[in-house]
Amino acid sequence: MKILDYGCGHGMHSVLPAKLGAEVYAIDLSKESLKIAKERAKKENIEEKIKFIEMDCEKLDFPDNYFDVIWDGGTFSSLDVNRAFTSLKAKR
């Protein structure tokens, strides 16, 4: 299963799916948040199972129909929802 952790922040929602065998892509615009998320994954010994990518959630750079699941842990509250949905609709 291929999962997008959309606006992963500190990576708290990336860990469990990776431990369960999912291919996890964790994206965030914040370099600092991604650094913390990578450290979390390293402590859990799964740093090789999560692809951390600095990316704007309103401008996704993935092929259409790429993900089985797109997870949002609260990112929509800080985005232009219309732009975000336009970017998301073909990715799953």
PDB file of N, CA, C and O in Angstrom:
ATOM      1  N   MET A   1       0.841  -1.174   0.000  1.00  0.00           N
ATOM      2  CA  MET A   1       0.000   0.000   0.000  1.00  0.00           C
ATOM      3  C   MET A   1       0.886   1.236   0.000  1.00  0.00           C
ATOM      4  O   MET A   1       1.875   1.304   0.729  1.00  0.00           O
ATOM      5  N   LYS A   2       0.526   2.203  -0.817  1.00  0.00           N
ATOM      6  CA  LYS A   2       1.272   3.449  -0.929  1.00  0.00           C
ATOM      7  C   LYS A   2       0.446   4.557  -0.272  1.00  0.00           C
ATOM      8  O   LYS A   2      -0.688   4.822  -0.672  1.00  0.00           O
ATOM      9  N   ILE A   3       1.038   5.204   0.750  1.00  0.00           N
ATOM     10  CA  ILE A   3       0.334   6.209   1.539  1.00  0.00           C
ATOM     11  C   ILE A   3       1.058   7.548   1.462  1.00  0.00           C
ATOM     12  O   ILE A   3       2.284   7.612   1.556  1.00  0.00           O
ATOM     13  N   LEU A   4       0.281   8.613   1.291  1.00  0.00           N
ATOM     14  CA  LEU A   4       0.817   9.965   1.369  1.00  0.00           C
ATOM     15  C   LEU A   4       0.420  10.556   2.714  1.00  0.00           C
ATOM     16  O   LEU A   4      -0.765  10.686   3.020  1.00  0.00           O
ATOM     17  N   ASP A   5       1.422  10.913   3.516  1.00  0.00           N
ATOM     18  CA  ASP A   5       1.175  11.660   4.750  1.00  0.00           C
ATOM     19  C   ASP A   5       1.284  13.125   4.357  1.00  0.00           C
ATOM     20  O   ASP A   5       2.375  13.686   4.257  1.00  0.00           O
ATOM     21  N   TYR A   6       0.122  13.725   4.137  1.00  0.00           N
ATOM     22  CA  TYR A   6      -0.045  15.044   3.541  1.00  0.00           C
ATOM     23  C   TYR A   6       0.143  16.124   4.606  1.00  0.00           C
ATOM     24  O   TYR A   6      -0.725  16.336   5.454  1.00  0.00           O
ATOM     25  N   GLY A   7       1.288  16.800   4.548  1.00  0.00           N
ATOM     26  CA  GLY A   7       1.610  17.774   5.591  1.00  0.00           C
ATOM     27  C   GLY A   7       2.000  17.035   6.851  1.00  0.00           C
ATOM     28  O   GLY A   7       1.354  17.172   7.890  1.00  0.00           O
ATOM     29  N   CYS A   8       3.063  16.247   6.756  1.00  0.00           N
ATOM     30  CA  CYS A   8       3.426  15.291   7.814  1.00  0.00           C
ATOM     31  C   CYS A   8       3.863  15.921   9.121  1.00  0.00           C
ATOM     32  O   CYS A   8       3.861  15.252  10.154  1.00  0.00           O
ATOM     33  N   GLY A   9       4.242  17.205   9.103  1.00  0.00           N
ATOM     34  CA  GLY A   9       4.681  17.830  10.344  1.00  0.00           C
ATOM     35  C   GLY A   9       5.847  17.071  10.956  1.00  0.00           C
ATOM     36  O   GLY A   9       6.864  16.853  10.298  1.00  0.00           O
ATOM     37  N   HIS A  10       5.704  16.671  12.203  1.00  0.00           N
ATOM     38  CA  HIS A  10       6.779  15.964  12.918  1.00  0.00           C
ATOM     39  C   HIS A  10       6.785  14.469  12.659  1.00  0.00           C
ATOM     40  O   HIS A  10       7.561  13.743  13.281  1.00  0.00           O
ATOM     41  N   GLY A  11       5.941  13.992  11.758  1.00  0.00           N
ATOM     42  CA  GLY A  11       5.974  12.592  11.340  1.00  0.00           C
ATOM     43  C   GLY A  11       5.230  11.614  12.216  1.00  0.00           C
ATOM     44  O   GLY A  11       5.393  10.404  12.062  1.00  0.00           O
ATOM     45  N   MET A  12       4.416  12.109  13.135  1.00  0.00           N
ATOM     46  CA  MET A  12       3.751  11.187  14.064  1.00  0.00           C
ATOM     47  C   MET A  12       2.785  10.227  13.378  1.00  0.00           C
ATOM     48  O   MET A  12       2.539   9.133  13.887  1.00  0.00           O
ATOM     49  N   HIS A  13       2.230  10.621  12.222  1.00  0.00           N
ATOM     50  CA  HIS A  13       1.297   9.744  11.523  1.00  0.00           C
ATOM     51  C   HIS A  13       1.985   8.888  10.463  1.00  0.00           C
ATOM     52  O   HIS A  13       1.337   8.051   9.836  1.00  0.00           O
ATOM     53  N   SER A  14       3.257   9.079  10.256  1.00  0.00           N
ATOM     54  CA  SER A  14       4.011   8.308   9.257  1.00  0.00           C
ATOM     55  C   SER A  14       4.528   6.996   9.810  1.00  0.00           C
ATOM     56  O   SER A  14       4.709   6.034   9.063  1.00  0.00           O
ATOM     57  N   VAL A  15       4.767   6.948  11.100  1.00  0.00           N
ATOM     58  CA  VAL A  15       5.464   5.820  11.719  1.00  0.00           C
ATOM     59  C   VAL A  15       4.677   4.512  11.657  1.00  0.00           C
ATOM     60  O   VAL A  15       5.200   3.510  11.170  1.00  0.00           O
ATOM     61  N   LEU A  16       3.459   4.498  12.128  1.00  0.00           N
ATOM     62  CA  LEU A  16       2.703   3.245  12.199  1.00  0.00           C
ATOM     63  C   LEU A  16       2.489   2.600  10.834  1.00  0.00           C
ATOM     64  O   LEU A  16       2.744   1.403  10.699  1.00  0.00           O
ATOM     65  N   PRO A  17       2.037   3.325   9.821  1.00  0.00           N
ATOM     66  CA  PRO A  17       1.868   2.664   8.524  1.00  0.00           C
ATOM     67  C   PRO A  17       3.178   2.083   7.993  1.00  0.00           C
ATOM     68  O   PRO A  17       3.183   1.011   7.388  1.00  0.00           O
ATOM     69  N   ALA A  18       4.285   2.787   8.217  1.00  0.00           N
ATOM     70  CA  ALA A  18       5.584   2.265   7.778  1.00  0.00           C
ATOM     71  C   ALA A  18       5.935   0.991   8.526  1.00  0.00           C
ATOM     72  O   ALA A  18       6.443   0.039   7.934  1.00  0.00           O
ATOM     73  N   LYS A  19       5.665   0.970   9.827  1.00  0.00           N
ATOM     74  CA  LYS A  19       5.928  -0.245  10.618  1.00  0.00           C
ATOM     75  C   LYS A  19       5.084  -1.421  10.148  1.00  0.00           C
ATOM     76  O   LYS A  19       5.493  -2.577  10.254  1.00  0.00           O
ATOM     77  N   LEU A  20       3.904  -1.111   9.630  1.00  0.00           N
ATOM     78  CA  LEU A  20       2.999  -2.162   9.158  1.00  0.00           C
ATOM     79  C   LEU A  20       3.274  -2.566   7.713  1.00  0.00           C
ATOM     80  O   LEU A  20       2.566  -3.406   7.157  1.00  0.00           O
ATOM     81  N   GLY A  21       4.293  -1.974   7.106  1.00  0.00           N
ATOM     82  CA  GLY A  21       4.714  -2.385   5.774  1.00  0.00           C
ATOM     83  C   GLY A  21       4.287  -1.493   4.626  1.00  0.00           C
ATOM     84  O   GLY A  21       4.576  -1.804   3.470  1.00  0.00           O
ATOM     85  N   ALA A  22       3.612  -0.401   4.906  1.00  0.00           N
ATOM     86  CA  ALA A  22       3.203   0.509   3.835  1.00  0.00           C
ATOM     87  C   ALA A  22       4.403   1.287   3.308  1.00  0.00           C
ATOM     88  O   ALA A  22       5.383   1.508   4.019  1.00  0.00           O
ATOM     89  N   GLU A  23       4.306   1.690   2.065  1.00  0.00           N
ATOM     90  CA  GLU A  23       5.283   2.587   1.462  1.00  0.00           C
ATOM     91  C   GLU A  23       4.775   3.995   1.744  1.00  0.00           C
ATOM     92  O   GLU A  23       3.764   4.414   1.181  1.00  0.00           O
ATOM     93  N   VAL A  24       5.469   4.726   2.613  1.00  0.00           N
ATOM     94  CA  VAL A  24       4.981   6.023   3.090  1.00  0.00           C
ATOM     95  C   VAL A  24       5.797   7.157   2.475  1.00  0.00           C
ATOM     96  O   VAL A  24       7.028   7.144   2.486  1.00  0.00           O
ATOM     97  N   TYR A  25       5.077   8.129   1.944  1.00  0.00           N
ATOM     98  CA  TYR A  25       5.653   9.374   1.453  1.00  0.00           C
ATOM     99  C   TYR A  25       5.170  10.459   2.395  1.00  0.00           C
ATOM    100  O   TYR A  25       3.968  10.711   2.484  1.00  0.00           O
ATOM    101  N   ALA A  26       6.076  11.096   3.092  1.00  0.00           N
ATOM    102  CA  ALA A  26       5.731  12.128   4.070  1.00  0.00           C
ATOM    103  C   ALA A  26       6.199  13.469   3.529  1.00  0.00           C
ATOM    104  O   ALA A  26       7.397  13.709   3.380  1.00  0.00           O
ATOM    105  N   ILE A  27       5.229  14.349   3.235  1.00  0.00           N
ATOM    106  CA  ILE A  27       5.595  15.642   2.656  1.00  0.00           C
ATOM    107  C   ILE A  27       5.241  16.777   3.611  1.00  0.00           C
ATOM    108  O   ILE A  27       4.265  16.715   4.358  1.00  0.00           O
ATOM    109  N   ASP A  28       6.067  17.808   3.559  1.00  0.00           N
ATOM    110  CA  ASP A  28       5.814  19.017   4.337  1.00  0.00           C
ATOM    111  C   ASP A  28       6.641  20.132   3.724  1.00  0.00           C
ATOM    112  O   ASP A  28       7.673  19.882   3.103  1.00  0.00           O
ATOM    113  N   LEU A  29       6.189  21.344   3.900  1.00  0.00           N
ATOM    114  CA  LEU A  29       6.914  22.502   3.387  1.00  0.00           C
ATOM    115  C   LEU A  29       8.007  22.959   4.353  1.00  0.00           C
ATOM    116  O   LEU A  29       8.937  23.661   3.957  1.00  0.00           O
ATOM    117  N   SER A  30       7.893  22.561   5.617  1.00  0.00           N
ATOM    118  CA  SER A  30       8.832  22.993   6.647  1.00  0.00           C
ATOM    119  C   SER A  30      10.051  22.072   6.743  1.00  0.00           C
ATOM    120  O   SER A  30       9.926  20.889   7.059  1.00  0.00           O
ATOM    121  N   LYS A  31      11.210  22.626   6.469  1.00  0.00           N
ATOM    122  CA  LYS A  31      12.457  21.863   6.600  1.00  0.00           C
ATOM    123  C   LYS A  31      12.661  21.411   8.039  1.00  0.00           C
ATOM    124  O   LYS A  31      13.111  20.291   8.286  1.00  0.00           O
ATOM    125  N   GLU A  32      12.333  22.274   8.981  1.00  0.00           N
ATOM    126  CA  GLU A  32      12.511  21.942  10.398  1.00  0.00           C
ATOM    127  C   GLU A  32      11.602  20.789  10.813  1.00  0.00           C
ATOM    128  O   GLU A  32      12.031  19.888  11.534  1.00  0.00           O
ATOM    129  N   SER A  33      10.356  20.813  10.365  1.00  0.00           N
ATOM    130  CA  SER A  33       9.429  19.711  10.682  1.00  0.00           C
ATOM    131  C   SER A  33       9.923  18.399  10.074  1.00  0.00           C
ATOM    132  O   SER A  33       9.863  17.352  10.718  1.00  0.00           O
ATOM    133  N   LEU A  34      10.404  18.457   8.854  1.00  0.00           N
ATOM    134  CA  LEU A  34      10.919  17.240   8.217  1.00  0.00           C
ATOM    135  C   LEU A  34      12.144  16.700   8.954  1.00  0.00           C
ATOM    136  O   LEU A  34      12.319  15.487   9.068  1.00  0.00           O
ATOM    137  N   LYS A  35      12.978  17.588   9.447  1.00  0.00           N
ATOM    138  CA  LYS A  35      14.150  17.157  10.229  1.00  0.00           C
ATOM    139  C   LYS A  35      13.697  16.409  11.482  1.00  0.00           C
ATOM    140  O   LYS A  35      14.247  15.357  11.808  1.00  0.00           O
ATOM    141  N   ILE A  36      12.714  16.937  12.174  1.00  0.00           N
ATOM    142  CA  ILE A  36      12.181  16.287  13.377  1.00  0.00           C
ATOM    143  C   ILE A  36      11.527  14.952  13.011  1.00  0.00           C
ATOM    144  O   ILE A  36      11.695  13.961  13.722  1.00  0.00           O
ATOM    145  N   ALA A  37      10.783  14.928  11.901  1.00  0.00           N
ATOM    146  CA  ALA A  37      10.127  13.692  11.455  1.00  0.00           C
ATOM    147  C   ALA A  37      11.158  12.615  11.132  1.00  0.00           C
ATOM    148  O   ALA A  37      10.962  11.447  11.467  1.00  0.00           O
ATOM    149  N   LYS A  38      12.244  12.999  10.489  1.00  0.00           N
ATOM    150  CA  LYS A  38      13.309  12.037  10.173  1.00  0.00           C
ATOM    151  C   LYS A  38      13.939  11.484  11.444  1.00  0.00           C
ATOM    152  O   LYS A  38      14.240  10.293  11.526  1.00  0.00           O
ATOM    153  N   GLU A  39      14.139  12.347  12.435  1.00  0.00           N
ATOM    154  CA  GLU A  39      14.698  11.896  13.711  1.00  0.00           C
ATOM    155  C   GLU A  39      13.752  10.911  14.400  1.00  0.00           C
ATOM    156  O   GLU A  39      14.199   9.926  14.988  1.00  0.00           O
ATOM    157  N   ARG A  40      12.451  11.176  14.326  1.00  0.00           N
ATOM    158  CA  ARG A  40      11.447  10.267  14.900  1.00  0.00           C
ATOM    159  C   ARG A  40      11.530   8.901  14.214  1.00  0.00           C
ATOM    160  O   ARG A  40      11.522   7.863  14.875  1.00  0.00           O
ATOM    161  N   ALA A  41      11.607   8.916  12.895  1.00  0.00           N
ATOM    162  CA  ALA A  41      11.685   7.660  12.149  1.00  0.00           C
ATOM    163  C   ALA A  41      12.967   6.899  12.479  1.00  0.00           C
ATOM    164  O   ALA A  41      12.964   5.671  12.564  1.00  0.00           O
ATOM    165  N   LYS A  42      14.052   7.627  12.661  1.00  0.00           N
ATOM    166  CA  LYS A  42      15.318   6.986  13.009  1.00  0.00           C
ATOM    167  C   LYS A  42      15.227   6.307  14.377  1.00  0.00           C
ATOM    168  O   LYS A  42      15.715   5.190  14.549  1.00  0.00           O
ATOM    169  N   LYS A  43      14.605   6.974  15.344  1.00  0.00           N
ATOM    170  CA  LYS A  43      14.435   6.383  16.680  1.00  0.00           C
ATOM    171  C   LYS A  43      13.587   5.113  16.628  1.00  0.00           C
ATOM    172  O   LYS A  43      13.762   4.203  17.439  1.00  0.00           O
ATOM    173  N   GLU A  44      12.680   5.066  15.678  1.00  0.00           N
ATOM    174  CA  GLU A  44      11.793   3.900  15.518  1.00  0.00           C
ATOM    175  C   GLU A  44      12.389   2.842  14.590  1.00  0.00           C
ATOM    176  O   GLU A  44      11.758   1.820  14.322  1.00  0.00           O
ATOM    177  N   ASN A  45      13.608   3.091  14.099  1.00  0.00           N
ATOM    178  CA  ASN A  45      14.307   2.183  13.183  1.00  0.00           C
ATOM    179  C   ASN A  45      13.543   1.921  11.889  1.00  0.00           C
ATOM    180  O   ASN A  45      13.534   0.802  11.377  1.00  0.00           O
ATOM    181  N   ILE A  46      12.908   2.960  11.372  1.00  0.00           N
ATOM    182  CA  ILE A  46      12.174   2.825  10.109  1.00  0.00           C
ATOM    183  C   ILE A  46      12.535   3.945   9.125  1.00  0.00           C
ATOM    184  O   ILE A  46      11.790   4.206   8.180  1.00  0.00           O
ATOM    185  N   GLU A  47      13.663   4.597   9.347  1.00  0.00           N
ATOM    186  CA  GLU A  47      14.015   5.733   8.491  1.00  0.00           C
ATOM    187  C   GLU A  47      14.136   5.359   7.016  1.00  0.00           C
ATOM    188  O   GLU A  47      13.964   6.215   6.148  1.00  0.00           O
ATOM    189  N   GLU A  48      14.429   4.096   6.724  1.00  0.00           N
ATOM    190  CA  GLU A  48      14.542   3.651   5.338  1.00  0.00           C
ATOM    191  C   GLU A  48      13.185   3.359   4.715  1.00  0.00           C
ATOM    192  O   GLU A  48      13.095   3.168   3.502  1.00  0.00           O
ATOM    193  N   LYS A  49      12.133   3.321   5.518  1.00  0.00           N
ATOM    194  CA  LYS A  49      10.807   2.950   5.024  1.00  0.00           C
ATOM    195  C   LYS A  49       9.909   4.149   4.723  1.00  0.00           C
ATOM    196  O   LYS A  49       8.804   3.984   4.206  1.00  0.00           O
ATOM    197  N   ILE A  50      10.376   5.343   5.042  1.00  0.00           N
ATOM    198  CA  ILE A  50       9.585   6.548   4.803  1.00  0.00           C
ATOM    199  C   ILE A  50      10.389   7.492   3.919  1.00  0.00           C
ATOM    200  O   ILE A  50      11.557   7.770   4.190  1.00  0.00           O
ATOM    201  N   LYS A  51       9.759   7.976   2.873  1.00  0.00           N
ATOM    202  CA  LYS A  51      10.397   8.951   1.997  1.00  0.00           C
ATOM    203  C   LYS A  51       9.928  10.342   2.430  1.00  0.00           C
ATOM    204  O   LYS A  51       8.767  10.701   2.233  1.00  0.00           O
ATOM    205  N   PHE A  52      10.822  11.108   3.011  1.00  0.00           N
ATOM    206  CA  PHE A  52      10.517  12.457   3.459  1.00  0.00           C
ATOM    207  C   PHE A  52      10.860  13.436   2.339  1.00  0.00           C
ATOM    208  O   PHE A  52      11.977  13.444   1.821  1.00  0.00           O
ATOM    209  N   ILE A  53       9.877  14.260   1.978  1.00  0.00           N
ATOM    210  CA  ILE A  53      10.050  15.150   0.834  1.00  0.00           C
ATOM    211  C   ILE A  53       9.566  16.553   1.190  1.00  0.00           C
ATOM    212  O   ILE A  53       8.450  16.734   1.675  1.00  0.00           O
ATOM    213  N   GLU A  54      10.420  17.537   0.941  1.00  0.00           N
ATOM    214  CA  GLU A  54       9.992  18.926   1.108  1.00  0.00           C
ATOM    215  C   GLU A  54       9.142  19.289  -0.108  1.00  0.00           C
ATOM    216  O   GLU A  54       9.632  19.309  -1.237  1.00  0.00           O
ATOM    217  N   MET A  55       7.860  19.577   0.138  1.00  0.00           N
ATOM    218  CA  MET A  55       6.945  19.854  -0.964  1.00  0.00           C
ATOM    219  C   MET A  55       5.776  20.692  -0.480  1.00  0.00           C
ATOM    220  O   MET A  55       5.320  20.550   0.654  1.00  0.00           O
ATOM    221  N   ASP A  56       5.299  21.562  -1.347  1.00  0.00           N
ATOM    222  CA  ASP A  56       4.124  22.383  -1.094  1.00  0.00           C
ATOM    223  C   ASP A  56       2.881  21.509  -1.280  1.00  0.00           C
ATOM    224  O   ASP A  56       2.683  20.938  -2.353  1.00  0.00           O
ATOM    225  N   CYS A  57       2.060  21.403  -0.261  1.00  0.00           N
ATOM    226  CA  CYS A  57       0.858  20.561  -0.325  1.00  0.00           C
ATOM    227  C   CYS A  57      -0.162  21.063  -1.347  1.00  0.00           C
ATOM    228  O   CYS A  57      -1.038  20.306  -1.766  1.00  0.00           O
ATOM    229  N   GLU A  58      -0.059  22.304  -1.741  1.00  0.00           N
ATOM    230  CA  GLU A  58      -0.976  22.841  -2.747  1.00  0.00           C
ATOM    231  C   GLU A  58      -0.459  22.629  -4.169  1.00  0.00           C
ATOM    232  O   GLU A  58      -1.147  22.953  -5.137  1.00  0.00           O
ATOM    233  N   LYS A  59       0.743  22.089  -4.292  1.00  0.00           N
ATOM    234  CA  LYS A  59       1.354  21.854  -5.610  1.00  0.00           C
ATOM    235  C   LYS A  59       2.053  20.496  -5.606  1.00  0.00           C
ATOM    236  O   LYS A  59       3.279  20.430  -5.700  1.00  0.00           O
ATOM    237  N   LEU A  60       1.295  19.434  -5.499  1.00  0.00           N
ATOM    238  CA  LEU A  60       1.880  18.098  -5.423  1.00  0.00           C
ATOM    239  C   LEU A  60       2.595  17.728  -6.716  1.00  0.00           C
ATOM    240  O   LEU A  60       2.143  18.062  -7.811  1.00  0.00           O
ATOM    241  N   ASP A  61       3.697  17.044  -6.569  1.00  0.00           N
ATOM    242  CA  ASP A  61       4.497  16.626  -7.720  1.00  0.00           C
ATOM    243  C   ASP A  61       4.606  15.104  -7.743  1.00  0.00           C
ATOM    244  O   ASP A  61       5.694  14.548  -7.596  1.00  0.00           O
ATOM    245  N   PHE A  62       3.471  14.440  -7.928  1.00  0.00           N
ATOM    246  CA  PHE A  62       3.391  12.989  -8.044  1.00  0.00           C
ATOM    247  C   PHE A  62       2.527  12.660  -9.250  1.00  0.00           C
ATOM    248  O   PHE A  62       1.681  13.465  -9.641  1.00  0.00           O
ATOM    249  N   PRO A  63       2.728  11.488  -9.847  1.00  0.00           N
ATOM    250  CA  PRO A  63       1.857  11.087 -10.959  1.00  0.00           C
ATOM    251  C   PRO A  63       0.412  10.904 -10.486  1.00  0.00           C
ATOM    252  O   PRO A  63       0.163  10.667  -9.304  1.00  0.00           O
ATOM    253  N   ASP A  64      -0.530  11.017 -11.417  1.00  0.00           N
ATOM    254  CA  ASP A  64      -1.934  10.762 -11.096  1.00  0.00           C
ATOM    255  C   ASP A  64      -2.114   9.321 -10.633  1.00  0.00           C
ATOM    256  O   ASP A  64      -1.398   8.423 -11.076  1.00  0.00           O
ATOM    257  N   ASN A  65      -3.066   9.112  -9.750  1.00  0.00           N
ATOM    258  CA  ASN A  65      -3.417   7.792  -9.222  1.00  0.00           C
ATOM    259  C   ASN A  65      -2.231   7.080  -8.569  1.00  0.00           C
ATOM    260  O   ASN A  65      -2.110   5.858  -8.662  1.00  0.00           O
ATOM    261  N   TYR A  66      -1.379   7.825  -7.927  1.00  0.00           N
ATOM    262  CA  TYR A  66      -0.143   7.282  -7.353  1.00  0.00           C
ATOM    263  C   TYR A  66      -0.351   6.647  -5.979  1.00  0.00           C
ATOM    264  O   TYR A  66       0.349   5.697  -5.629  1.00  0.00           O
ATOM    265  N   PHE A  67      -1.302   7.158  -5.197  1.00  0.00           N
ATOM    266  CA  PHE A  67      -1.474   6.711  -3.820  1.00  0.00           C
ATOM    267  C   PHE A  67      -2.749   5.905  -3.627  1.00  0.00           C
ATOM    268  O   PHE A  67      -3.763   6.137  -4.285  1.00  0.00           O
ATOM    269  N   ASP A  68      -2.669   4.953  -2.707  1.00  0.00           N
ATOM    270  CA  ASP A  68      -3.850   4.202  -2.291  1.00  0.00           C
ATOM    271  C   ASP A  68      -4.620   4.981  -1.235  1.00  0.00           C
ATOM    272  O   ASP A  68      -5.850   4.952  -1.194  1.00  0.00           O
ATOM    273  N   VAL A  69      -3.867   5.686  -0.372  1.00  0.00           N
ATOM    274  CA  VAL A  69      -4.461   6.450   0.725  1.00  0.00           C
ATOM    275  C   VAL A  69      -3.728   7.780   0.842  1.00  0.00           C
ATOM    276  O   VAL A  69      -2.503   7.840   0.735  1.00  0.00           O
ATOM    277  N   ILE A  70      -4.493   8.845   1.064  1.00  0.00           N
ATOM    278  CA  ILE A  70      -3.912  10.146   1.388  1.00  0.00           C
ATOM    279  C   ILE A  70      -4.410  10.518   2.774  1.00  0.00           C
ATOM    280  O   ILE A  70      -5.614  10.630   3.007  1.00  0.00           O
ATOM    281  N   TRP A  71      -3.470  10.707   3.689  1.00  0.00           N
ATOM    282  CA  TRP A  71      -3.798  11.001   5.088  1.00  0.00           C
ATOM    283  C   TRP A  71      -3.499  12.473   5.379  1.00  0.00           C
ATOM    284  O   TRP A  71      -2.423  12.978   5.058  1.00  0.00           O
ATOM    285  N   ASP A  72      -4.465  13.146   5.988  1.00  0.00           N
ATOM    286  CA  ASP A  72      -4.263  14.525   6.427  1.00  0.00           C
ATOM    287  C   ASP A  72      -4.518  14.591   7.921  1.00  0.00           C
ATOM    288  O   ASP A  72      -5.626  14.310   8.376  1.00  0.00           O
ATOM    289  N   GLY A  73      -3.510  14.959   8.680  1.00  0.00           N
ATOM    290  CA  GLY A  73      -3.650  15.063  10.128  1.00  0.00           C
ATOM    291  C   GLY A  73      -3.952  16.472  10.601  1.00  0.00           C
ATOM    292  O   GLY A  73      -3.754  16.776  11.777  1.00  0.00           O
ATOM    293  N   GLY A  74      -4.426  17.342   9.717  1.00  0.00           N
ATOM    294  CA  GLY A  74      -4.795  18.686  10.125  1.00  0.00           C
ATOM    295  C   GLY A  74      -4.234  19.783   9.237  1.00  0.00           C
ATOM    296  O   GLY A  74      -4.364  20.964   9.560  1.00  0.00           O
ATOM    297  N   THR A  75      -3.625  19.420   8.144  1.00  0.00           N
ATOM    298  CA  THR A  75      -2.999  20.390   7.261  1.00  0.00           C
ATOM    299  C   THR A  75      -3.999  21.285   6.543  1.00  0.00           C
ATOM    300  O   THR A  75      -3.709  22.452   6.278  1.00  0.00           O
ATOM    301  N   PHE A  76      -5.172  20.750   6.226  1.00  0.00           N
ATOM    302  CA  PHE A  76      -6.152  21.531   5.465  1.00  0.00           C
ATOM    303  C   PHE A  76      -6.510  22.844   6.146  1.00  0.00           C
ATOM    304  O   PHE A  76      -6.873  23.803   5.465  1.00  0.00           O
ATOM    305  N   SER A  77      -6.421  22.911   7.436  1.00  0.00           N
ATOM    306  CA  SER A  77      -6.790  24.134   8.147  1.00  0.00           C
ATOM    307  C   SER A  77      -5.850  25.300   7.839  1.00  0.00           C
ATOM    308  O   SER A  77      -6.184  26.450   8.122  1.00  0.00           O
ATOM    309  N   SER A  78      -4.682  25.017   7.265  1.00  0.00           N
ATOM    310  CA  SER A  78      -3.738  26.090   6.973  1.00  0.00           C
ATOM    311  C   SER A  78      -3.489  26.278   5.475  1.00  0.00           C
ATOM    312  O   SER A  78      -2.508  26.907   5.079  1.00  0.00           O
ATOM    313  N   LEU A  79      -4.376  25.733   4.651  1.00  0.00           N
ATOM    314  CA  LEU A  79      -4.199  25.800   3.197  1.00  0.00           C
ATOM    315  C   LEU A  79      -5.372  26.494   2.525  1.00  0.00           C
ATOM    316  O   LEU A  79      -6.423  26.705   3.130  1.00  0.00           O
ATOM    317  N   ASP A  80      -5.171  26.842   1.266  1.00  0.00           N
ATOM    318  CA  ASP A  80      -6.268  27.238   0.395  1.00  0.00           C
ATOM    319  C   ASP A  80      -6.902  25.921  -0.055  1.00  0.00           C
ATOM    320  O   ASP A  80      -6.357  25.227  -0.914  1.00  0.00           O
ATOM    321  N   VAL A  81      -8.032  25.585   0.515  1.00  0.00           N
ATOM    322  CA  VAL A  81      -8.647  24.273   0.306  1.00  0.00           C
ATOM    323  C   VAL A  81      -8.949  24.020  -1.175  1.00  0.00           C
ATOM    324  O   VAL A  81      -8.773  22.894  -1.641  1.00  0.00           O
ATOM    325  N   ASN A  82      -9.385  25.004  -1.907  1.00  0.00           N
ATOM    326  CA  ASN A  82      -9.684  24.808  -3.329  1.00  0.00           C
ATOM    327  C   ASN A  82      -8.435  24.420  -4.114  1.00  0.00           C
ATOM    328  O   ASN A  82      -8.480  23.512  -4.944  1.00  0.00           O
ATOM    329  N   ARG A  83      -7.331  25.097  -3.856  1.00  0.00           N
ATOM    330  CA  ARG A  83      -6.072  24.744  -4.535  1.00  0.00           C
ATOM    331  C   ARG A  83      -5.587  23.368  -4.094  1.00  0.00           C
ATOM    332  O   ARG A  83      -5.110  22.584  -4.914  1.00  0.00           O
ATOM    333  N   ALA A  84      -5.706  23.075  -2.811  1.00  0.00           N
ATOM    334  CA  ALA A  84      -5.254  21.785  -2.291  1.00  0.00           C
ATOM    335  C   ALA A  84      -6.063  20.644  -2.900  1.00  0.00           C
ATOM    336  O   ALA A  84      -5.484  19.651  -3.343  1.00  0.00           O
ATOM    337  N   PHE A  85      -7.386  20.764  -2.931  1.00  0.00           N
ATOM    338  CA  PHE A  85      -8.222  19.701  -3.486  1.00  0.00           C
ATOM    339  C   PHE A  85      -7.961  19.493  -4.971  1.00  0.00           C
ATOM    340  O   PHE A  85      -7.973  18.362  -5.457  1.00  0.00           O
ATOM    341  N   THR A  86      -7.728  20.577  -5.686  1.00  0.00           N
ATOM    342  CA  THR A  86      -7.413  20.466  -7.113  1.00  0.00           C
ATOM    343  C   THR A  86      -6.145  19.648  -7.312  1.00  0.00           C
ATOM    344  O   THR A  86      -6.067  18.824  -8.224  1.00  0.00           O
ATOM    345  N   SER A  87      -5.158  19.877  -6.464  1.00  0.00           N
ATOM    346  CA  SER A  87      -3.900  19.147  -6.540  1.00  0.00           C
ATOM    347  C   SER A  87      -4.053  17.687  -6.110  1.00  0.00           C
ATOM    348  O   SER A  87      -3.377  16.805  -6.639  1.00  0.00           O
ATOM    349  N   LEU A  88      -4.935  17.440  -5.158  1.00  0.00           N
ATOM    350  CA  LEU A  88      -5.126  16.092  -4.606  1.00  0.00           C
ATOM    351  C   LEU A  88      -5.995  15.166  -5.443  1.00  0.00           C
ATOM    352  O   LEU A  88      -5.748  13.961  -5.470  1.00  0.00           O
ATOM    353  N   LYS A  89      -6.993  15.687  -6.118  1.00  0.00           N
ATOM    354  CA  LYS A  89      -8.037  14.850  -6.682  1.00  0.00           C
ATOM    355  C   LYS A  89      -7.542  13.774  -7.646  1.00  0.00           C
ATOM    356  O   LYS A  89      -8.162  12.713  -7.720  1.00  0.00           O
ATOM    357  N   ALA A  90      -6.484  13.991  -8.367  1.00  0.00           N
ATOM    358  CA  ALA A  90      -6.005  12.987  -9.321  1.00  0.00           C
ATOM    359  C   ALA A  90      -4.892  12.105  -8.747  1.00  0.00           C
ATOM    360  O   ALA A  90      -4.445  11.170  -9.411  1.00  0.00           O
ATOM    361  N   LYS A  91      -4.450  12.387  -7.546  1.00  0.00           N
ATOM    362  CA  LYS A  91      -3.333  11.634  -6.982  1.00  0.00           C
ATOM    363  C   LYS A  91      -3.765  10.310  -6.377  1.00  0.00           C
ATOM    364  O   LYS A  91      -2.944   9.424  -6.138  1.00  0.00           O
ATOM    365  N   ARG A  92      -5.046  10.189  -6.134  1.00  0.00           N
ATOM    366  CA  ARG A  92      -5.565   8.946  -5.572  1.00  0.00           C
ATOM    367  C   ARG A  92      -6.611   8.384  -6.500  1.00  0.00           C
ATOM    368  O   ARG A  92      -7.184   7.331  -6.219  1.00  0.00           O
TER     369      ARG A  92
END
